Amino acid sequence: MGYDYVLVNRVRAYLAEIPEIEVEEKEMFAVLNFLVNGKTCICVNEDRLMLRFDPALQEFLSTRNGYETMLMKGKEYKGYCYFNSQGYKNKDDFDYLMFICLDFNKGARKSTPKNRSGK
């Protein structure tokens, strides 16, 4: 996996300060995924944060420094984006990005496992 360990540790430290959540780390899809209460919340991909947030914030977030659209099969993936280091380098920006992910996570549904047996 190729991700920035300074950024990974920054996310870990932030999440560790929140006592009412359960955090699990999983390497998936070339990113380190931080699952909060069993749901994808924040990921680290190289030196970028990948965020899961309320899709209603998409337009607002796209105006912030460091924002990068997340594309899937050539289409914008609503409720997800990347932020490069320009968008999270200062503490207030980093804290805000963590907050919007954690806030959305409270009401987000867990993914249901797909039946891979073909039955």
Rosetta blueprint (number, residue, H / E / L):
1 M L
2 G L
3 Y E
4 D L
5 Y H
6 V H
7 L H
8 V H
9 N H
10 R H
11 V H
12 R H
13 A H
14 Y H
15 L H
16 A H
17 E L
18 I L
19 P L
20 E L
21 I L
22 E L
23 V E
24 E E
25 E E
26 K E
27 E E
28 M E
29 F L
30 A L
31 V E
32 L E
33 N E
34 F E
35 L E
36 V E
37 N L
38 G L
39 K E
40 T E
41 C E
42 I E
43 C E
44 V E
45 N E
46 E E
47 D L
48 R E
49 L E
50 M E
51 L E
52 R E
53 F L
54 D L
55 P H
56 A H
57 L H
58 Q H
59 E H
60 F H
61 L H
62 S L
63 T L
64 R L
65 N L
66 G L
67 Y E
68 E E
69 T E
70 M E
71 L E
72 M E
73 K L
74 G L
75 K E
76 E E
77 Y E
78 K E
79 G E
80 Y E
81 C E
82 Y E
83 F E
84 N L
85 S H
86 Q H
87 G H
88 Y H
89 K L
90 N L
91 K H
92 D H
93 D H
94 F H
95 D H
96 Y H
97 L H
98 M H
99 F H
100 I H
101 C H
102 L H
103 D H
104 F H
105 N H
106 K H
107 G H
108 A L
109 R L
110 K L
111 S L
112 T L
113 P L
114 K L
115 N L
116 R L
117 S L
118 G L
119 K L
